[in-house]
């Protein structure tokens, strides 16, 4: 509102500039879905969503690190090894049970299902602050003997009305256990001391071991990840509904067995969900694909019912699988799917060059990979590339590299505008950034002043990308346009409460085929 003019003099009024800076979103947050040794599960009603980890050390602390029963844990390791920096973990379990334990009358249960809880020990002592009334305080000490992690909670109570009620304290602060209710009416007795000089958390008496009733559950199936009934409860793939943003999705096989591949149901659900969330699904090759011909024809080819995934611009597939040293098997080579390593290469390329650069080429090396299961030739590469299959290759001196950058809809016969991964990812990046950066437009007066602000702010965002080299063209006019005016938003649109914004850009496409033409120059003929 204008300043009220009451006295003679000079008045200062600040006028809004109309500039609302649009910030680009992250481009390589990678979601992993599968089983882990420990950690929060998607079925936990108190779960706040996927757990964010930004290093493999953090993954080890929360989910237990590498586990021979879970290919996903290795994919996460390869993700960080190849340049990844931001991951979302969804732990899914098929059955399973949390280990239980007790100290006198206090009954506890491990914080998450799995055999890991059987390694817990618990001790109670009464060296508390002076009690007031009937507080009956006690101290609780917990230790995971497998990792050495120790937790100690002082001056807690079994009284539900007490500010330090044990149930609430453990639920909010402990990563190891939860209280089994109902709590005892009085505080539990102190645990007998161990012999002098002996750590009480290692022996009985001194502390009590948890029971051997933990269970890791059975091997996962499609039912735990992609059954349609899971969507309403935000479980399985749909647990990512609780995540604000992710850009890449990896769902490694359920196990290392020959029959451990995820099914067509899960692949299809993942592709559809990524389309809805403006993300890219990195699909893994089937275990039965031993040669390029297996992808082209046969019972398990890309067009088979077994594969079952329709061509989608939000999916990219890489072939073949990797052979890497397995630290749990004395460093012997083992076979792994490539999705985790590929996601790491995406992240590394984004940080070094930008999302518009194809995550392929001699810079896209695969760290920690000793061999590929199939050493492709140029001819075999030439068979798969036109089908939209990205090949992993081995070159002398360069090593193992990503040698393809097409989406699954990038087959030559489809002639899709979303043929290339960098073009698709750049579009998804722009869409998500503009979606978040234009929320202020809602409920603003729908007329030329608003349209001018929209053009100003979106134009500034696109200009910044142009200056970074994200588009083709020598000038902004050739590289992009932002249109929002009477032509895009008619009076009927205004009456319906609609404002239409059209944004166009000229994407950079990778130099997939480099053709060098040589010609001999004939000797000059003197006249």
N, C-alpha and C positions, 0 to 999 in steps of 0.2 A: 504494500500500500504506500502511496506517496506520503512524504513527511508533512505533518500539519505545519503550515506557515503561520506563525503567531507573532514573531518579532522581526523588525528589520535586520537584515544581515545575510550572511552566506550560509547555505545549507548544503550538506553533502549527502548524496543518496547513492548507494551501491546498486548497480544494475547487473543481474545475472548474465553471464556471457552465453549461456546456452550450450556450453561445452560439457559433455559427459563422456569422459574417456572410456573407450571399450578396451578391455584387457583380454588378450588371447588366453585361452584355456591351456591346460597341460595337454600334451599330445601322446605320452607314452606310459600312462598309468596302466599297469597290466593286472588283470584279475586272474587268479588261479583257483580252480575248483577241483577238489579231490580229497583223499584221505591223508591224515597226518598221524604222527605218533601220539600227540596230545593236543590240547588247546580247545578253545570254545567251538561248539558245533552249531550248525545252522538250525537245529531243532530247539536250541536253548531259548525259552520264552523271554529271558532277560537280555538276550543278545542285542547289541546296538547295531549289528551289521558286520560286514566283512572287516577283518583286522588288517590295518595298514602296517606294513613293515618296509623299512628303507635300507636294510642291509641283511645279509644272510645270518649274521650274528644275532640280529633281532629276531629273525625267523626261528633260529635255534632256541632262543630263550622262551619263545611263546609256543612253538609247535614241535619242538624236540629235534629239529634238524633232519638229516638224511634218515630214511627208513626203507629197508629193502622191500617192504610190502607196498610201497607207494611210489610210483613213477613221478607223481607230482612234486615230491620233495626234491628230486633230482632236477626237475625242470626249473624250480625256483632257484636252486643253486646255479644252474647254467645261465639263468636270466641275469643274476647279479654279476657273474663271472664275465659276461659279454657286454657289460655296460649299463645294465638296468639299474634303476635307482628308486623306484616307487612301485610297490606291489600291494594288491589287495588279496587276502587269503580267505577262502570259504572252505571250512572243514566240513565234510559230509561223512556220515557214518552209517553203516548198515547193521543195525542192532547194536551190540556192544553194551557194556555196563561199567559204571565207575566203581572203583574199589572202596571198601568201607573200613572203618577202624574205630576204636574207642579207647578212652582213657577213663577208667572208673565208670561213671554214669554218663559221661559226655560222649555222644555218638556223632561221628563225622563221616563225610563222604568226599572222595576226591573231586576236585573242581570240574573235571571233565572225564568222559569215558576213556577206558583203555587200561592195558596192563601196567602202564607207567605208575599208576596210583599204588600198586602193591609195594613200591619202594619207599613209601612214606613212613615216617615215624613221628610219634606225638608224645609230648611230655607236659605235665601240669605242675606248677609250684604255687605257693601261697605267699611269696615275698612281694606283697602288694603294698600300696599306700594304706594309711590308717583308714579303716572302714567307718562309714557314717550310716547309722541305723542298721538296715538289713541288706546292705549292698552285696555282701558275700563275694568279694572280688577274687579273681585268680589270674595267673599268667599262663599263656598257652604258647608252647614252642613246637614248631613243625620243621621237619627236614626231609628233603628229597635226597635219599642216599645215592641215587644214580647220578645226580648232577651236583650235589653239594649245596643246593639252594636252601637257605634256612630263613624261616619267618618267625617273628616273636611278637606276640600281642600282649600288652601289659594292661592290668587293671580292667579286665572285662568281666561281664556278669551274665548269669543265666536268666536274670529277671528281664522280661520283655519290655518293661517300662523304663529300664535303666538306659541312660544315654549311651553307654558302652555295652549294650546287649550283644552277646557273642554272635548271634545270628547275623545281625546287621554289619558288625565289624568285619566278619569273615567274608560276607557277600561283597562288600565294597572294597576291601583291602587285600584279601588273600588271593593268590594265584594258585594255591595248592589245594585248599579244602573248603567245604561248606558244612554248616551245622545241620544235622538231621533233627527235625522238630517232631514232637515237642521237646523242648529243652528240659533237663532235669529241674526239679523244684528247688534244689539246693546245689551249691557249688560242688563240683567233683572233688574227690580226695586228691591230695598231692601224690605225684608219682614217687615211688621209693628211689633213693639216691643210688647211683652206681658206686662201684668200689673206688677208693681214692686214686686219683690220677687217671681215671678212665673217662673218656667223653661219654656223658650219659645218653647222647643221641645216637649212639652206636650199639648199645647193648640193652638187654633186659635182665634185671631191673635197671631203671634209669630212664627208659622210654618204652613205648609200646609200638610194635610193628602193625601196619595195616594188614587186613586179611587178603588172602590170595583169591579174591573174587572179582578182580577186574577183567574186562573182556574187550579186545580190540574190535570185535564184530567180524562179520563176514566180508568177503570182497564186494566192493560196490557193484551195482548194476545200474542200468538206465533208470530204473524206478526211483532211485534215491536222488537223481539229478534232474530228470526231465519229465516225470509223470505230470500230466496236466493238473492233477489235484494239488500239486505243490505251489502253484502260482498264488493262490489265495492266501496261503500261509507264509509267503515270501521265503520259501525254502528251496534248496537245490540251486539251479541257475538263477532263480528269481530272488535268492538272498541278496543279489546285487541291487535290488530295488532299494535297499537300505544304504547304498553307497551313492554319494553325490555325483561322482564322475569316474568313469574308467574309459580307456581308449582301445585296449587290446584284451582279448579273452583267450585264455589257454585252458583246455580241458584234456590233460594227458590221459593215457589208458588207465583202466582200473587196476591193472596189475601187470607184472612182467611176463605173465603166461602168454602162450600163443593165442589164447582166446580172450585176452584181456582188453582188446580194443573197445572203445565206446561204440554204441550202436547208432544206427541211422536216426533214431528218435532223438537222441541227445544232440547229434550234429545239426539236425534241422531246427531244434529248439534254440540252440546256441546262435545259429545264423539269423533266425527271426528276431531273437532278442537283441542281437547286436544291431540289426537294422533299426529297431525301435529306439535304441539308446545311442545311436550315432557312434558306433564302435566297430572294430574289425576283429573277426574271429580267425585265429590262426589254426587251421585244421592240420592234423597230423596224418601221415601216410599209414595205411593199414599194415599190420604185421605180415600179411600174406603178399605184399608187393615186393617181390624179390628182384624183379627186372622191369624195365620200362614197359615191356609188352603187357605186364599185368595191369597197368593203369589204362591201357588203350583198349583192350578187349578181354573177354573172359567173364567168369562168374563174379569177380570182385572188382571189375573195372569202374571207372568214374561214372559210367552210365548204368551201373548195376543197381539192383534193389539193395544189395548188401551195403553199398556206399550210401545210397539213398538221399544224397544231398543235392538239391537243385542248384543250378548255377546262380550265384549271388555276387553282387558287387561288394558285399560286406564280408567276404570270405577270401582268404588266401591260403594256398596249400603248398607245402614244400616237400621235396623228395630228393634223396632217400633219407633213411634214419642215420643216427650218429653212433660212433663207437668212442667211448670216453673211459678214462680210468675211473674205477669205482673204489673210493676210499674205504668202503665197508667190506671190500673183497680183496684186500691187500694190493690195491692198485691195478688189478686185472681189468682188461678191457671188457666193457659191457655195452649192450645196445640200448639206446635211448631215442625217444622221439625228439624232433628238433624244435618244437614250439617255444620252449623256454629260451633256448639260445637265440632263436630268431627274434623273439621279443626284445632280448637284450641288444641285438644289433639295431633294431628299430630305435630303441632308446638312445643308443650311442650316436646313431646318425642324426637323430633329431637335435641332440645337444650340440653336435659339431657343425652340422650343415643346415638343419631346418627340416620341417615335416614335408616340404616340397621336394626334397632330394630322395631319389630312389634308394631304399635300404639294400643296395646290391652293388656289386663291383669289387675291385681289388681292395678297396678300403673296408668292405664288409666281411672281414675275416671272422672265423668262428674260433674263439678262444677256448682252450681246454678240450678240443676235439682232436683225437689222434687219427681216426680214420672215418670213412663213410662206408656204409654197408654195401653200396654199389658205386663203383668208380665209373661215372658216365663218360661217354665219348661225345665229341661234337655232334655226331650223327644222332645219337640217342637224345641228346639235349634238343636237337632240332625236331625230334618227334614229339617231345613233351611240351616245349614252349608254345607252339601254336594251339595247344589244348588248354592253356591257362595254368599249367603246372610249373612252379618255380623250382629250378634245379639247384642243388648244392654240388659244387665242383671242387676238384683238386687240381691246382696248377703248380708247376715247379717254381720253387723259391717263394711264391706267394702263399701257398698252403691251401687250406680249406676255406672257401668263400661262398657267399650267397650269389647266385648267378641267374637271378630272375626277379622280376618286379611286377607281376601281373596279378590281378584279382581272379577269382574263379570264374568270373564272367568275362575274362580277358581272352577267351578263345577267339581265334581269327574269324571263325565262321559266324560269331555272334555280332561282331562289329559294334561292340558296346562303347559308349562314351566314357564308361568307367573301366576301361581296359587296364589301366595302370594303377598300381598301389599308391604311388605318391599323389596322383591326381585325385583319387578317391579320398585319401586321408586329408589332403589339403581342403577339399570340399567339406568334409566332416568337421575339420577344425574351424573353418569359417562359419559353418552353420551353428555349431555349439557356442562359439564366441559371440555371434550376433544374437542368438537366442537369449543368452544371459545378459548381454550388454544393452538390450533394448527393452528390458522389463519396465523401465521408467516411462515408456510411451503409453502404457495402459492407463486409461481414464483421463489422458490429457485431451484438451480441446482439439478436435480433428479438423484442422484447417491449415492454411499455408504456413503460419509461424511454426507449427509442429513439424510439418514436412521439411521445412528449411533446416530445423535442428537435426532431424533424422539424416538428411543429406550431409550435413556438416560432420556429424559424429561418425557415421558409417564411412564416409569418404576419407576421414582422417585415419580410420583403422585400415582401410584398404590401401591408402597411400603409404602407410608404414610398412605393410607387407611388400608393396612394390619396391620400396627403397631397399628392402632386404634381399630382393632378387627372387621373390616368390612367383612372379608372373612373367609371361612373354611381353614383348613390346618395348619400344624405345621411349615411350612417354606414357603418362597415366591414362591418357585417352585411349591408347592402344591396349593397355593392360587390364583396365577394369572400368565399370560404370556403376553408379548408384542412382536409381530413379525413384522418386516419390513425389508425385504432383497430381494435378487434375487429370492427367491421362491414366495414371495407375489407380487413382482413387476417385471414382465417380460420385455424383451426388447420391445415387442409390446406395453405394458402399458406405458413404457417410451416414445415411439414414439407418443403415444396419449396424453401425458402430465399427466398421472395418476400415483399416488403413493398410494399403498394399505397398510393399517395398520390393523393388526388383534390384537384385545385385548380380552382376555378371563379371566374370574374370576369365582371362586367357591363361590357362595352366601351362606350366612347363612339363613337357613330356620327355622321358628318358631317351637318350640316344641308344636305342636297343640294337640297332644294326649299323655298324660303321663300315662304309664302303670306300675303299681307296682304289682309284683308277690310275693305272700307270700307262704311259705312252712313250715309246721310243721317239727320239728326235732324230730325224735323218740328217746326215752331214750336209752342210750347206754346199750347194752346187754353184761354182763360180761361173758367171756368164761371160 
